[in-house]
Amino acid sequence: MLTMIEGLPDHVIGIRITGKLRAEDYERQLVPLVNERLGQYRKLDLLCCIEGEWEGMEAGAAWQDVRLGLGKLGHWARMAIVSDIKWLETAIKLFRRLSPGELRHFGSDAYAAAKAWVCESDRARIGITLDPGTGILTLEPAADTALSEDDFEAVGAAIKDYLKDHDQLHGVLICSRRFPGWQGVGALFAHLKFINSMHDKIGKVAMVTNSPVGSFADHVLDPLTLAKLRRFDYDQRDEAMAWLQD
């Protein structure tokens, strides 16, 4: 049985599952609501609470689940699964990096944390500073926080806002002692999409890092972009900024 969780922000779809899921649960409640909300938002978040032992789903419900998941693959941002089922927790930990959005498991005693996570509005964890005088954007990823789709959306929004009044961003300084990696495949694709959309709008890119990814970017990404890309050691931030300003 599926019931909707009320009182959530409009961008969050909340469902509570008990017993066995039926196809009509999807048809009458979930699918119409998802389609309606996608008319208002580019991406949605999901709060799914599974109470007790899950008895699975009918064949029709399984098809609806696949259709809803694959058909709206790029439209799910954060997905919180609240359950005490051990095999489900293990499966989420194994496959969450393959999820197009962010997928997390929460125990039933952490419902409040799950709700707060999917309802959060300010999600970017990357430091963003844009100097309008020099046209240089400084990005500082946290070394212990993997890059997310939200980070790239926030960076893209900052650049697009600057480009409303300018033809090009003079330079980008990316400063992080070590590259934090991506939260999942969705964040990786967001990164590639960002490079593709912005590669001809940026004059220079300076990577200030001790991570091997700096050398990788210098040799592999540079030929793929129109921007001049150069790597600096982490203690050469001033030299990197001088190179961007030259």
PAZAPA-4460 file (N, C-alpha, C; in steps of 0.05 Angstrom, whole numbers, plus 32768, in hexadecimal, padded with zeros to 4 digits):
% residues 246
    n_x    n_y    n_z   ca_x   ca_y   ca_z    c_x    c_y    c_z   seq   type   mol
   8011   7FE8   8000   8000   8000   8000   8012   8019   8000     1      M     A
   8009   802D   7FF1   8018   8046   7FEF   8007   805D   7FF8     2      L     A
   8011   806D   800A   8004   8086   8012   8017   809D   800F     3      T     A
   800C   80B5   800A   801D   80CC   8006   8023   80DA   8021     4      M     A
   803B   80E4   8024   8042   80F3   803C   803D   8111   8037     5      I     A
   802C   811C   8047   8024   8138   8043   8037   814B   8052     6      E     A
   8034   8165   804C   8043   8179   805B   805F   817D   8052     7      G     A
   8067   8174   803A   8082   8177   8030   8083   818E   801C     8      L     A
   809B   8199   8017   809D   81AD   8002   8094   81A2   7FE7     9      P     A
   808C   81B2   7FD4   8081   81A9   7FBB   8095   8199   7FAA    10      D     A
   80AF   819E   7FAF   80C3   8190   7F9F   80C9   8174   7FAA    11      H     A
   80BD   816D   7FC0   80C2   8153   7FCD   80A9   8142   7FCB    12      V     A
   80AC   812A   7FC0   8097   8116   7FBF   809B   8103   7FD6    13      I     A
   8088   8101   7FE7   808A   80EF   7FFF   8077   80D8   7FFD    14      G     A
   8081   80C0   8000   806F   80A8   7FFF   8076   8096   8017    15      I     A
   8061   8088   8021   8064   8075   8036   805A   805A   802C    16      R     A
   806A   8045   802E   8063   802B   8024   8060   8017   803A    17      I     A
   8049   8009   803A   8044   7FF3   804D   803A   7FDB   803D    18      T     A
   8042   7FC3   8045   8038   7FAB   8038   8041   7FA9   801B    19      G     A
   802E   7FA2   8009   8035   7F9E   7FED   802B   7FB5   7FDC    20      K     A
   803C   7FBE   7FCA   8035   7FD4   7FB8   8023   7FCA   7FA1    21      L     A
   800F   7FD9   7F9A   7FFD   7FD3   7F84   8000   7FE6   7F6E    22      R     A
   7FFA   7FDD   7F55   7FFD   7FEE   7F3E   7FEB   8007   7F40    23      A     A
   7FD4   8004   7F4B   7FC2   801A   7F4D   7FCC   8030   7F5F    24      E     A
   7FDD   8028   7F73   7FEA   803C   7F84   7FFA   8050   7F73    25      D     A
   8009   8045   7F61   8019   8055   7F4F   8008   8066   7F3C    26      Y     A
   7FF5   8058   7F30   7FE4   8065   7F1B   7FD4   807C   7F26    27      E     A
   7FC8   8079   7F3D   7FB5   808C   7F48   7FC2   80A2   7F59    28      R     A
   7FD9   809C   7F65   7FE4   80AF   7F78   7FFF   80BA   7F6F    29      Q     A
   8013   80A8   7F6A   802E   80B1   7F67   8033   80BD   7F4B    30      L     A
   802D   80AE   7F36   8033   80B8   7F1B   8027   80D3   7F14    31      V     A
   800D   80D7   7F1A   8002   80F2   7F14   800F   8108   7F23    32      P     A
   8016   8103   7F3D   8022   8117   7F4D   803E   811E   7F43    33      L     A
   804E   810A   7F3C   8069   810F   7F31   8067   811F   7F18    34      V     A
   8055   8118   7F05   8052   8127   7EEC   804A   8144   7EF1    35      N     A
   8038   8147   7F04   802F   8163   7F0B   8046   8174   7F16    36      E     A
   8055   8168   7F28   806B   8177   7F35   8082   817D   7F21    37      R     A
   8086   816B   7F0D   809B   8170   7EFA   8093   8187   7EE7    38      L     A
   807A   818E   7EE7   8072   81A6   7ED8   807A   81C0   7EE6    39      G     A
   8081   81BD   7F00   8089   81D4   7F10   80A7   81D5   7F16    40      Q     A
   80B3   81BD   7F18   80CF   81BB   7F20   80DE   81A9   7F0C    41      Y     A
   80F8   81B1   7F07   8108   81A1   7EF5   8110   8186   7F01    42      R     A
   8114   8187   7F1C   811B   816F   7F2B   810B   816C   7F44    43      K     A
   8106   8153   7F4C   80F7   814E   7F64   8108   813E   7F78    44      L     A
   80FF   813E   7F91   810B   812E   7FA6   80F7   811A   7FB0    45      D     A
   8101   8103   7FBA   80F0   80EE   7FC3   80F6   80E6   7FE0    46      L     A
   80E1   80E5   7FF0   80E2   80DA   800B   80D1   80C1   800C    47      L     A
   80DE   80AA   800E   80CF   8090   800D   80D3   8081   8027    48      C     A
   80BE   807D   8036   80BE   806F   804F   80B2   8053   804C    49      C     A
   80C1   803F   8052   80B7   8023   8051   80B4   8019   806D    50      I     A
   809B   8014   8075   8095   800C   8090   8093   7FED   8093    51      E     A
   80A0   7FE3   80A7   809F   7FC6   80AB   80AE   7FB6   8095    52      G     A
   80A6   7F9D   8092   80B1   7F8C   807D   80A3   7F91   8063    53      E     A
   80B1   7F99   804F   80A6   7F9E   8034   809E   7F84   8027    54      W     A
   8085   7F82   801D   807C   7F6A   8011   807E   7F6A   7FF2    55      E     A
   808E   7F7D   7FE8   8092   7F7F   7FCC   807C   7F8D   7FBD    56      G     A
   8079   7F88   7FA3   8065   7F96   7F93   8059   7F83   7F7E    57      M     A
   8041   7F8A   7F76   8034   7F7B   7F60   8044   7F80   7F46    58      E     A
   803F   7F6E   7F33   804D   7F71   7F19   8048   7F8C   7F0C    59      A     A
   802F   7F94   7F0D   8028   7FAE   7F02   8035   7FC5   7F10    60      G     A
   8038   7FC3   7F2A   8045   7FD8   7F3A   8063   7FD8   7F34    61      A     A
   806E   7FC0   7F2F   808B   7FBF   7F28   8090   7FCD   7F0E    62      A     A
   807E   7FCA   7EFA   8081   7FD7   7EE1   807F   7FF6   7EE4    63      W     A
   806C   7FFE   7EF4   8068   801B   7EF9   8081   8026   7F07    64      Q     A
   808D   8017   7F19   80A4   8020   7F27   80BC   8024   7F13    65      D     A
   80BF   8011   7F01   80D4   8013   7EED   80CF   802B   7EDB    66      V     A
   80B6   802D   7ED2   80AE   8043   7EBF   80B2   805E   7ECC    67      R     A
   80AB   8060   7EE6   80AE   807A   7EF4   80CB   8080   7EF8    68      L     A
   80DB   806C   7EFF   80F7   8070   7F05   8107   8077   7EEC    69      G     A
   8104   8067   7ED7   8113   806B   7EBF   8109   8083   7EAF    70      L     A
   80EF   8086   7EAE   80E3   809C   7E9F   80EA   80B7   7EAA    71      G     A
   80EE   80B8   7EC4   80F5   80D2   7ED1   8111   80D1   7EDD    72      K     A
   8122   80C2   7ECF   813D   80BC   7EDA   814C   80D6   7EE2    73      L     A
   814C   80EA   7ED0   815C   8101   7ED5   814E   8116   7EE6    74      G     A
   8136   8110   7EEF   8126   8124   7EFE   8125   811F   7F1C    75      H     A
   8133   810A   7F25   8135   8106   7F42   814F   8111   7F4D    76      W     A
   814E   8122   7F61   8166   812E   7F6C   816E   811F   7F85    77      A     A
   8160   8121   7F9B   8166   8113   7FB4   8150   80FE   7FB9    78      R     A
   8159   80E6   7FC0   8146   80D1   7FC7   814E   80C5   7FE2    79      M     A
   813D   80C7   7FF5   8142   80BC   8010   812F   80A4   8014    80      A     A
   813C   808D   801A   812C   8075   8020   812E   8070   803E    81      I     A
   8118   8070   804B   8117   806C   8068   810C   8050   806D    82      V     A
   811D   803F   8078   8115   8023   807C   8128   8015   808F    83      S     A
   811F   8000   809C   8130   7FF0   80AD   8136   7FD5   80A0    84      D     A
   812F   7FD2   8087   8134   7FB9   8078   8152   7FB8   8071    85      I     A
   8160   7FA4   807B   817D   7FA3   8079   8186   7F9F   805C    86      K     A
   8179   7F8D   804D   8182   7F89   8032   817F   7FA2   8020    87      W     A
   816A   7FB1   8027   8165   7FCA   8018   817B   7FDE   801E    88      L     A
   8183   7FE0   8037   8199   7FF2   803F   81B2   7FEA   8031    89      E     A
   81B8   7FD0   8030   81D1   7FC7   8022   81D0   7FCE   8004    90      T     A
   81B9   7FC9   7FF8   81B6   7FCF   7FDB   81BA   7FEC   7FD5    91      A     A
   81B0   7FFE   7FE6   81B3   801A   7FE2   81D0   8023   7FE4    92      I     A
   81DE   8017   7FF8   81FA   801E   7FFB   820B   8014   7FE3    93      K     A
   8203   7FFE   7FD7   8212   7FF3   7FC1   820D   8003   7FA7    94      L     A
   81F5   800C   7FA3   81ED   8017   7F89   81E8   8035   7F89    95      F     A
   81EB   8042   7FA0   81E4   805F   7FA1   81F5   8070   7F8F    96      R     A
   820E   8068   7F8A   821F   8078   7F78   8217   8075   7F5B    97      R     A
   8207   8061   7F54   81FD   805E   7F39   81E2   806D   7F35    98      L     A
   81D8   8078   7F4A   81BE   8086   7F49   81C2   80A1   7F3B    99      S     A
   81AF   80A9   7F2A   81B1   80C2   7F1C   81B1   80DA   7F2F   100      P     A
   81A4   80D8   7F46   81A4   80ED   7F5A   81B2   80E4   7F73   101      G     A
   81AC   80EF   7F8A   81B8   80E6   7FA3   81A5   80D3   7FB1   102      E     A
   81AE   80BC   7FB7   819D   80A8   7FC4   81A9   80A1   7FDF   103      L     A
   8199   80A3   7FF4   81A3   809D   800F   818E   808B   801E   104      R     A
   8199   807B   8030   8188   806B   8041   8188   8076   805E   105      H     A
   8171   8076   806A   816E   807E   8086   815E   8069   8095   106      F     A
   8165   8064   80AE   8156   8053   80BF   813C   8061   80C7   107      G     A
   8128   8051   80D1   810F   805D   80D8   8112   8071   80EF   108      S     A
   8126   806E   80FF   812B   8081   8115   8137   809B   810B   109      D     A
   813F   809C   80F1   814B   80B4   80E6   8139   80C2   80D2   110      A     A
   811E   80BE   80D5   810B   80CA   80C2   810E   80E8   80C1   111      Y     A
   8112   80F5   80D8   8114   8112   80D8   812C   811B   80C8   112      A     A
   8143   810D   80CA   815B   8113   80BA   8156   810F   809D   113      A     A
   8148   80FA   8095   8142   80F5   8079   8130   810B   806E   114      A     A
   811C   8113   807D   810A   8128   8074   8119   8142   8071   115      K     A
   812A   8149   8084   8139   8162   8083   814C   8162   806A   116      A     A
   8157   814B   8064   816A   8149   804E   815C   814E   8033   117      W     A
   8145   8141   802E   8138   8144   8015   812A   8160   8012   118      V     A
   8124   816C   8029   8117   8186   8028   812B   819D   8028   119      C     A
   8144   8198   802B   8158   81AD   802C   8158   81BD   8012   120      E     A
   815A   81D7   8015   8159   81E9   7FFD   8175   81F1   7FF4   121      S     A
   8187   81F9   8007   81A2   8202   7FFF   81B5   81EA   8000   122      D     A
   81BB   81DE   7FE9   81C8   81C4   7FE8   81E5   81C5   7FE0   123      R     A
   81EE   81D9   7FD2   8209   81DA   7FC8   821D   81DB   7FE0   124      A     A
   8232   81CB   7FDE   8246   81CA   7FF3   8261   81D5   7FE9   125      R     A
   8262   81E0   7FD1   827B   81EA   7FC6   827C   8208   7FCA   126      I     A
   8294   8212   7FD2   8298   822E   7FD5   8298   823D   7FBA   127      G     A
   8288   8251   7FB7   8286   8260   7F9D   828A   827D   7FA3   128      I     A
   829F   8289   7F96   82A4   82A6   7F99   82AA   82B1   7F7D   129      T     A
   829B   82C4   7F74   829F   82D0   7F5A   82A5   82ED   7F5D   130      L     A
   82BD   82F5   7F54   82C6   8311   7F56   82BD   831F   7F3C   131      D     A
   82A9   8330   7F3D   82A0   833D   7F24   82B4   8350   7F18   132      P     A
   82C7   835A   7F28   82DB   836C   7F1E   82EF   835F   7F0C   133      G     A
   82F9   8347   7F14   830C   8338   7F05   8300   8324   7EF2   134      T     A
   82E7   831C   7EF8   82DA   8307   7EE8   82E6   82EC   7EEE   135      G     A
   82EE   82E8   7F06   82FA   82CF   7F0E   82E8   82C1   7F23   136      I     A
   82E2   82A8   7F1E   82D1   8298   7F2F   82E3   8285   7F3F   137      L     A
   82E0   8285   7F59   82F0   8273   7F6B   82DD   825D   7F76   138      T     A
   82E5   8245   7F71   82D5   822E   7F7B   82E6   821E   7F8E   139      L     A
   82DB   8218   7FA6   82EA   8209   7FBA   82D9   81F2   7FC4   140      E     A
   82DC   81DB   7FB7   82CE   81C2   7FC0   82D9   81BA   7FDB   141      P     A
   82C8   81B0   7FEC   82D0   81A6   8006   82DE   818B   8001   142      A     A
   82F5   8187   800D   8305   816F   8009   82F7   8156   8012   143      A     A
   82E5   8159   8026   82D7   8141   8031   82BB   813E   8028   144      D     A
   82B2   814F   8014   8297   814D   800A   8297   814A   7FEC   145      T     A
   828E   8133   7FE2   828E   812E   7FC6   827C   8141   7FB7   146      A     A
   8284   8148   7F9E   8274   815B   7F8E   8259   814F   7F87   147      L     A
   8245   815F   7F87   822A   8157   7F81   821E   8166   7F69   148      S     A
   8208   815D   7F5F   81FA   816B   7F4A   81F3   8188   7F53   149      E     A
   81EC   818B   7F6C   81E5   81A5   7F77   81FC   81B8   7F75   150      D     A
   8215   81AE   7F79   822C   81BF   7F77   822F   81CB   7F5B   151      D     A
   822C   81BA   7F47   8230   81C3   7F2B   8219   81D5   7F23   152      F     A
   8201   81D1   7F2D   81EB   81E3   7F27   81F0   81FE   7F33   153      E     A
   81FB   81FF   7F4B   8201   8219   7F58   8217   8228   7F4A   154      A     A
   822C   8219   7F41   8241   8226   7F32   8237   8230   7F18   155      V     A
   8227   8220   7F0A   821C   8228   7EF0   820B   8241   7EF2   156      G     A
   81FB   8242   7F08   81EA   825A   7F0C   81FA   8273   7F11   157      A     A
   8210   8270   7F20   8221   8287   7F25   822E   8292   7F0C   158      A     A
   8237   827F   7EFB   8244   8287   7EE1   822F   8294   7ECF   159      I     A
   8218   8288   7ECC   8204   8292   7EBA   81FA   82AE   7EC3   160      K     A
   81F9   82B2   7EDD   81F2   82CD   7EE6   8207   82E2   7EDE   161      D     A
   8220   82DA   7EE0   8236   82ED   7ED8   8235   82F1   7EBA   162      Y     A
   822F   82DD   7EAA   8230   82DF   7E8D   8218   82EF   7E82   163      L     A
   8205   82F6   7E93   81EF   8307   7E89   81FA   8322   7E80   164      K     A
   8210   832B   7E8D   821B   8346   7E87   8237   8344   7E7C   165      D     A
   8242   832C   7E78   825D   8329   7E6E   825D   8313   7E58   166      H     A
   8270   8315   7E46   8273   8301   7E30   8280   82E8   7E3A   167      D     A
   8292   82EA   7E4D   82A2   82D3   7E56   82AC   82D7   7E73   168      Q     A
   82AF   82C0   7E80   82BB   82C0   7E9B   82D9   82BF   7E97   169      L     A
   82E8   82D2   7EA3   8304   82D4   7E9E   8313   82BB   7EA7   170      H     A
   830C   82B0   7EBE   831A   8299   7EC8   830C   828B   7EDF   171      G     A
   8314   8272   7EE4   8309   8262   7EFA   8321   8257   7F0A   172      V     A
   8320   825B   7F24   8334   8250   7F36   8327   8239   7F46   173      L     A
   8330   8221   7F42   8325   820A   7F51   833A   8202   7F66   174      I     A
   8333   8205   7F7F   8347   8201   7F94   833D   81EC   7FA8   175      C     A
   834C   81D5   7FAA   8345   81C0   7FBD   835E   81AF   7FC1   176      S     A
   8366   81AA   7FD9   837E   819B   7FDE   837D   8180   7FD1   177      R     A
   8366   8173   7FD2   8362   815A   7FC4   8346   8159   7FB7   178      R     A
   8344   814C   7FA0   832B   814C   7F93   8317   813A   7FA2   179      F     A
   82FF   8144   7FA8   82ED   8135   7FB9   82DD   8120   7FAB   180      P     A
   82DE   811F   7F90   82CF   810B   7F81   82B2   8113   7F7D   181      G     A
   82A2   8101   7F71   8286   8106   7F6C   8275   80F4   7F7E   182      W     A
   825D   80FF   7F85   824B   80EF   7F96   8240   80D7   7F87   183      Q     A
   823E   80D9   7F6D   8233   80C2   7F5E   8234   80C9   7F41   184      G     A
   8228   80B7   7F31   8228   80BA   7F14   821A   80D3   7F0B   185      V     A
   8205   80DB   7F1A   81F6   80F3   7F14   8207   810C   7F16   186      G     A
   8218   810D   7F2B   822A   8124   7F2E   8240   8124   7F18   187      A     A
   8249   810C   7F10   825D   810B   7EFB   8251   8115   7EE1   188      L     A
   8239   810D   7EDA   822C   8117   7EC2   8227   8135   7EC3   189      F     A
   8220   813E   7EDB   821C   815B   7EDE   8236   816A   7ED9   190      A     A
   824C   815F   7EE2   8266   816B   7EDD   826C   816C   7EBF   191      H     A
   8268   8156   7EB1   826D   8156   7E94   825B   8169   7E85   192      L     A
   8242   816A   7E8E   822F   817C   7E81   8237   8199   7E86   193      K     A
   8241   819F   7E9E   824A   81BA   7EA5   8262   81C2   7E93   194      F     A
   8275   81B0   7E8F   828C   81B5   7E7E   8283   81BB   7E62   195      I     A
   8271   81AB   7E58   8267   81AD   7E3D   8259   81C8   7E38   196      N     A
   824A   81D1   7E4C   823A   81EA   7E48   824B   8203   7E4D   197      S     A
   8261   8201   7E5C   8270   8219   7E64   828C   821A   7E58   198      M     A
   8294   8207   7E48   82B0   8205   7E40   82B9   821D   7E2F   199      H     A
   82A7   822A   7E20   82AE   8241   7E10   82A8   825C   7E1D   200      D     A
   82A0   825B   7E36   8299   8274   7E45   82AE   827B   7E5A   201      K     A
   82C4   826B   7E5B   82D8   826F   7E70   82F3   8272   7E63   202      I     A
   8302   8287   7E6B   831C   828C   7E5F   8331   8279   7E69   203      G     A
   8335   8278   7E83   834A   8267   7E8F   833F   8257   7EA6   204      K     A
   834B   8240   7EAC   8344   8230   7EC3   835E   8228   7ED1   205      V     A
   8360   822F   7EEB   8377   8228   7EFB   836E   8214   7F10   206      A     A
   837A   81FC   7F10   8374   81E8   7F24   838A   81E8   7F39   207      M     A
   8383   81EF   7F51   8397   81F1   7F67   8391   81D9   7F79   208      V     A
   83A2   81C5   7F77   839D   81AC   7F86   83B5   819A   7F86   209      T     A
   83B7   8189   7F9A   83CC   8175   7F9B   83C2   815A   7F92   210      N     A
   83A8   815A   7F89   839C   8141   7F80   83A6   8139   7F65   211      S     A
   83A8   811F   7F5F   83B0   8116   7F44   839C   811E   7F2F   212      P     A
   8383   8125   7F37   8370   812D   7F23   8378   8147   7F15   213      V     A
   8389   8157   7F23   8393   816F   7F16   83A4   8169   7EFE   214      G     A
   83B6   8155   7F00   83C6   814D   7EE9   83B4   8141   7ED3   215      S     A
   83A0   8132   7EDB   838D   8126   7EC8   837F   813C   7EB8   216      F     A
   8375   8150   7EC6   8367   8166   7EB9   837A   8175   7EA6   217      A     A
   8393   8179   7EAF   83A6   8188   7E9F   83AC   817A   7E84   218      D     A
   83AD   815F   7E84   83B4   8151   7E6C   839C   8147   7E5C   219      H     A
   8386   8142   7E69   836F   8136   7E5C   8359   814A   7E56   220      V     A
   8351   815A   7E6A   833B   816D   7E66   8343   8185   7E56   221      L     A
   835C   818E   7E58   8365   81A6   7E4A   835F   81A5   7E2C   222      D     A
   8366   818F   7E1E   8360   818F   7E01   8342   818F   7DFB   223      P     A
   8331   8188   7E0E   8315   8187   7E0A   8307   81A1   7E0E   224      L     A
   8315   81B5   7E19   8308   81CF   7E1F   8316   81E5   7E10   225      T     A
   8308   81FB   7E0C   8314   8212   7E00   8323   8223   7E14   226      L     A
   831D   8220   7E2E   832A   822F   7E43   8347   8224   7E46   227      A     A
   8359   8236   7E4E   8374   822E   7E55   8373   8222   7E71   228      K     A
   837D   820A   7E74   837C   81FD   7E8E   8399   81F8   7E98   229      L     A
   839E   81FE   7EB1   83B8   81FA   7EBC   83B6   81F1   7ED9   230      R     A
   83C7   81DE   7EE1   83C7   81D4   7EFC   83DD   81E1   7F0D   231      R     A
   83D6   81E7   7F26   83E9   81F2   7F39   83E8   81E1   7F53   232      F     A
   83FE   81DF   7F61   83FE   81D1   7F7B   83ED   81E1   7F8E   233      D     A
   83E4   81D4   7FA4   83D1   81E0   7FB6   83DD   81F9   7FC4   234      Y     A
   83F8   81FA   7FC7   8404   8212   7FD4   840B   8228   7FC0   235      D     A
   8401   8225   7FA7   8406   8239   7F92   83ED   8249   7F8A   236      Q     A
   83DC   824D   7F9E   83C3   825B   7F98   83C8   8277   7F8D   237      R     A
   83DA   8286   7F99   83E0   82A1   7F90   83EA   82A2   7F74   238      D     A
   83FC   828E   7F6D   8406   828D   7F51   83EF   8287   7F3E   239      E     A
   83DD   8275   7F46   83C7   826E   7F35   83B5   8287   7F30   240      A     A
   83AF   8296   7F45   839F   82AE   7F42   83AC   82C3   7F30   241      M     A
   83C7   82C5   7F33   83D6   82D8   7F22   83D5   82D0   7F04   242      A     A
   83D6   82B6   7F00   83D4   82AB   7EE4   83B9   82B1   7ED8   243      W     A
   83A4   82AE   7EE8   8389   82B3   7EDF   8385   82D1   7ED9   244      L     A
   8391   82E2   7EE9   838D   82FF   7EE6   839E   830B   7ECF   245      Q     A
   83B3   82FC   7EC7   83C5   8306   7EB2   83B6   8308   7E98   246      D     A
***
